[in-house]
Amino acid sequence: MIRYALVPAVLGSSLLLQPALAQTSTADEQAQRVNEKASEIASITTDRGIVTRPGKFVIEPAFSYANSNSTLVAIEGYTVIPALLVGLINVSEVQRDIFVGALTLKYGITSRLETTIRVPYLDIHEDLREREAFQGTPVDRLTESSGQGLGDVEATLRYQFNDGVEGWPYIIGTFRVKAPTGEGPYDVDRRVLEDSQGNPIGVAFTERPTGSGFWGVEPGFSFIYPSDPAVLFGNLSYTYTIEEDEGFENGGTIDPGDIIRFGFGMGFAFNERTSFSLGYDHSVIPKTDVEFDNDLNNAQFDRIQVGSLSFGLSQQLTPDTSMSLSVSIGVTENAPTTELTLKLPIAF
């Protein structure tokens, strides 16, 4: 009798648990959708989202176009009065167009660990218009150079330290390795610019390099803090560039220096499918250290500041596919004037 009495009791209790389990499952799915949306918003301009779910594979083709335009004025002379200059003025204008097609592959190893590989292909065109240095001529000279080929391949491991509960932001650690698979500055043909006396005044590339030419190791971290209806995000990283011996004719051992990068921003979702993001990214790049230095490198600044303001839109096309378009505007002299990036991540 006891056995028959327990059966209905157990069945009844299991029926009572089913609605609770369904509610828990629904809550977990909603939390997962919120996390994925926050990750999508944070990654519109830069890859700093939450790690890919375990066993999930993402293919992300991307295309970007960057344009740079700068004018340099060199004055060789002296002033007689503040409004009168006696001497020569050399004016040069540089226009650079960079097209980059990249394929990024992501795979979620565990619920906390993700691996990524990015393969870029570059097509660069540069035009230099200038007057003959130290020559009193009104005639402009136009020099063109270009380069295309494989860029520097990057491999990345990303680890998510927490689940963003109890008011904490998601914190993700990053370790990136960049290989010199593209043609570096010392792999392409160059020519030395000279004045009328035969003194070197600079170096020009006859072909544009598509890579840095150096190995790079970049540890860093990023954070994502959902704060309904906004999402706050940021990142900080340090790139260690490994020095290389490029031969005596190129200055001996070359150390491009280490790079500090940081960025921050915010975004929000208009609805379940459309999101907006606004952010700022900055890089501090030191000058290159040359073992056998010459006068061409002595007059360089100790560091270069590269800052850009970015904003973008993301649209969910299907449950596993989205499309994002971002625009970056340079706010420092050495940053690209404008940069457009289109990404299409597809999950499997």
C-alpha positions in Angstrom: 0.0 0.0 0.0 2.8 2.4 0.7 4.3 1.8 -2.7 1.1 2.6 -4.5 0.6 5.7 -2.3 4.0 7.1 -3.3 3.5 6.8 -7.0 0.8 9.4 -7.2 2.7 11.7 -4.8 5.9 11.6 -7.0 4.0 12.1 -10.2 2.1 15.0 -8.7 5.3 16.6 -7.5 6.9 16.3 -10.9 3.9 18.0 -12.5 4.3 20.8 -10.1 8.0 21.2 -11.0 7.4 21.4 -14.7 6.0 25.0 -14.7 9.0 26.1 -12.5 11.5 24.4 -14.8 9.8 26.1 -17.8 10.0 29.5 -16.1 13.7 28.9 -15.3 14.4 27.9 -18.9 12.7 31.0 -20.2 14.6 33.2 -17.8 17.9 31.7 -18.9 17.0 32.2 -22.6 16.1 35.8 -21.9 19.4 36.4 -20.1 21.3 34.7 -22.9 19.6 37.0 -25.4 20.4 40.1 -23.3 24.1 39.0 -23.1 24.3 38.4 -26.8 22.7 41.8 -27.5 25.2 43.6 -25.2 28.1 41.7 -26.8 26.8 42.7 -30.3 26.6 46.4 -29.3 30.1 46.4 -27.8 31.6 44.8 -30.9 30.1 47.2 -33.5 33.3 49.3 -33.8 35.9 46.9 -32.2 35.9 43.2 -31.3 35.4 43.3 -27.5 32.2 41.3 -27.0 31.4 38.4 -24.8 33.1 35.1 -25.8 31.4 32.8 -28.3 29.3 30.0 -26.8 31.0 26.6 -26.6 30.8 24.6 -29.8 29.7 27.6 -31.8 31.5 28.6 -34.9 31.4 32.2 -36.3 32.6 33.3 -39.7 33.0 37.1 -40.1 33.9 38.6 -43.5 34.7 42.3 -43.3 35.6 45.1 -45.6 37.1 48.5 -44.7 38.2 51.6 -46.5 40.5 54.2 -44.9 41.5 57.6 -46.4 44.3 59.9 -45.1 45.1 63.4 -46.4 47.8 65.5 -44.9 49.8 68.6 -45.9 53.3 69.4 -44.8 55.0 72.8 -45.1 58.8 73.1 -44.8 60.3 76.6 -44.7 64.0 77.3 -45.5 64.6 81.0 -45.0 64.5 84.0 -42.7 62.0 86.8 -42.0 62.8 90.4 -42.6 59.6 91.7 -41.0 56.9 89.5 -39.5 54.9 89.6 -42.8 57.8 89.0 -45.2 59.8 85.8 -45.7 63.0 85.5 -47.7 63.8 82.0 -48.6 62.2 78.8 -50.0 58.9 77.1 -49.1 58.4 73.4 -49.8 54.8 72.2 -49.7 53.9 68.5 -50.0 50.5 66.8 -49.9 50.0 63.1 -49.2 46.8 61.2 -50.1 46.5 57.6 -49.0 43.7 55.1 -49.7 43.7 51.7 -48.0 41.3 48.9 -48.8 41.2 45.9 -46.5 39.3 42.7 -46.9 39.5 40.4 -43.9 38.1 37.0 -42.8 37.8 36.3 -39.1 37.1 32.8 -37.7 35.9 32.4 -34.1 35.2 29.2 -32.2 33.9 28.8 -28.6 36.1 26.2 -26.8 34.3 26.4 -23.5 31.7 28.8 -21.9 34.7 31.0 -20.9 37.3 30.5 -23.6 37.3 31.5 -27.3 39.9 31.3 -30.1 40.0 33.7 -33.1 42.1 34.0 -36.2 42.0 36.9 -38.6 43.5 37.0 -42.1 43.6 40.4 -43.9 44.3 41.3 -47.5 45.4 44.9 -48.2 45.3 47.2 -51.3 47.1 50.5 -50.7 47.4 53.5 -53.0 49.4 56.7 -52.1 49.9 59.9 -54.0 52.6 62.5 -53.1 52.4 65.9 -54.6 55.3 68.3 -53.8 57.5 71.1 -55.0 61.2 70.3 -55.6 62.8 70.8 -52.2 65.3 73.6 -52.1 64.5 74.6 -55.7 62.7 77.8 -56.5 60.3 76.2 -59.0 56.5 76.7 -59.3 56.0 73.3 -60.8 54.4 70.5 -58.8 55.7 66.9 -59.0 53.3 64.0 -58.5 54.7 60.6 -57.2 52.5 57.5 -57.0 53.1 54.3 -55.2 51.0 51.3 -54.4 51.1 47.8 -52.8 48.8 44.9 -52.4 49.0 41.5 -50.8 48.5 39.5 -47.6 48.6 41.5 -44.4 49.7 40.5 -40.9 47.7 37.4 -39.7 46.4 37.6 -36.1 45.6 34.8 -33.6 43.7 35.5 -30.4 42.7 33.8 -27.2 39.9 35.4 -25.2 38.9 34.4 -21.7 35.8 35.6 -19.9 36.6 35.9 -16.1 33.0 36.3 -14.8 29.3 36.1 -15.7 28.4 39.7 -15.0 26.2 39.0 -12.0 25.6 41.0 -8.8 26.2 44.3 -10.6 29.6 43.4 -12.0 30.5 44.1 -15.6 31.6 41.3 -17.9 35.5 41.2 -17.8 37.3 39.5 -20.7 41.0 39.0 -21.0 42.7 39.0 -24.4 46.0 37.6 -25.7 46.8 38.3 -29.3 49.8 37.4 -31.4 50.4 39.1 -34.7 52.7 37.4 -37.3 54.7 39.4 -39.9 53.1 37.6 -42.9 52.7 40.8 -44.9 55.6 42.6 -46.6 57.2 44.9 -44.1 58.9 48.3 -44.7 62.3 46.5 -45.1 60.9 44.0 -47.6 59.9 46.5 -50.3 62.0 48.7 -52.5 62.9 52.2 -51.2 64.7 55.2 -52.4 66.5 58.0 -50.5 65.4 61.5 -51.2 68.2 64.0 -51.6 68.5 67.8 -51.9 70.4 69.6 -54.7 73.7 69.1 -52.7 73.2 65.3 -52.5 72.4 65.4 -48.8 69.7 62.8 -47.7 66.5 64.4 -46.6 64.2 61.4 -46.3 63.2 57.9 -47.5 60.3 57.1 -50.0 58.8 53.7 -50.7 58.5 52.7 -54.4 56.0 50.0 -53.2 53.8 50.3 -50.2 54.3 47.6 -47.5 51.2 45.6 -46.5 52.5 44.5 -43.0 54.6 45.8 -40.1 57.5 43.3 -40.6 57.7 42.5 -36.9 56.1 40.0 -34.5 53.8 41.5 -32.0 52.3 40.2 -28.7 49.3 42.0 -27.2 47.8 41.2 -23.8 44.8 43.2 -22.7 41.3 43.2 -21.3 37.9 44.6 -22.1 34.7 45.1 -20.1 31.0 45.2 -20.9 28.5 46.7 -18.5 24.8 46.4 -19.4 22.9 49.3 -17.8 19.4 49.2 -19.3 18.8 50.8 -21.7 22.5 51.5 -22.4 25.6 49.3 -22.6 28.9 50.7 -21.4 32.2 49.2 -22.7 35.9 49.8 -22.8 39.3 48.1 -23.4 43.0 48.5 -22.5 45.9 46.6 -24.1 49.7 46.7 -24.4 51.4 45.6 -27.6 55.0 44.3 -27.2 56.8 44.5 -30.6 59.8 42.2 -30.9 62.9 43.9 -32.3 64.5 42.5 -35.5 68.0 42.8 -37.0 67.5 44.3 -40.5 71.2 44.4 -41.4 73.7 47.2 -41.2 72.5 48.9 -44.4 69.1 49.4 -42.8 70.3 50.6 -39.4 71.1 47.3 -37.7 68.6 46.2 -35.0 65.2 47.9 -35.3 62.8 48.3 -32.4 59.5 49.8 -33.4 58.6 50.2 -29.7 55.6 49.1 -27.7 52.1 50.4 -28.1 49.5 51.3 -25.5 45.9 51.2 -26.7 42.7 52.1 -24.9 39.1 52.8 -25.8 35.7 53.4 -24.3 32.1 54.1 -25.3 28.4 53.3 -25.0 25.6 52.0 -27.1 22.0 51.0 -26.9 19.4 49.0 -28.8 16.5 50.8 -30.7 14.7 47.4 -30.7 15.4 43.7 -30.8 17.1 43.9 -34.2 18.8 47.4 -34.4 21.6 48.8 -32.3 23.7 51.9 -32.2 27.2 52.4 -30.7 29.5 55.4 -30.1 33.1 55.1 -28.9 36.6 56.5 -28.8 39.9 54.6 -29.4 43.4 55.9 -28.8 46.9 54.5 -29.4 50.2 55.9 -28.1 53.0 54.8 -30.5 56.7 55.5 -29.6 59.2 56.4 -32.2 61.3 53.6 -33.8 64.6 52.9 -32.1 67.4 52.3 -34.7 70.7 50.8 -33.6 72.9 52.8 -36.1 70.9 56.0 -36.1 71.3 58.8 -38.5 70.2 62.4 -38.8 66.9 61.3 -40.5 65.7 59.8 -37.3 67.0 62.3 -34.8 64.3 64.9 -35.4 61.4 62.6 -34.8 58.9 63.1 -31.9 59.3 60.7 -29.0 55.7 59.4 -29.5 52.8 59.6 -31.9 49.2 60.0 -30.8 46.5 58.3 -32.9 42.9 58.9 -31.8 39.6 58.3 -33.6 36.0 58.8 -32.8 33.7 55.9 -34.0 30.0 55.3 -34.3 28.1 52.5 -36.0 24.8 50.7 -36.5 24.1 46.9 -36.3 21.1 45.1 -37.8 20.1 41.6 -37.0 19.3 39.9 -40.3 18.5 36.4 -39.1 18.8 34.7 -35.7 22.4 33.7 -36.6 23.4 36.6 -38.9 23.9 40.3 -38.4 25.4 43.2 -40.3 27.2 46.2 -38.9 28.5 49.4 -40.4 30.8 51.7 -38.5 32.5 55.1 -39.3 35.7 56.3 -37.7 36.8 59.9 -37.8 40.4 60.8 -37.0 40.8 63.4 -34.2 44.6 63.6 -34.2 46.9 64.5 -37.1 48.3 60.9 -37.5 45.0 59.1 -37.5 43.2 58.3 -40.8 40.9 61.0 -41.8 37.9 58.7 -42.3 37.5 54.9 -42.1 34.4 52.8 -43.1 34.0 49.2 -41.9 31.4 46.7 -42.9 31.1 43.4 -41.0 28.8 40.4 -41.6 29.2 37.8 -38.8 27.5 34.4 -39.5 27.1 31.9 -36.7 26.9 28.1 -37.1 
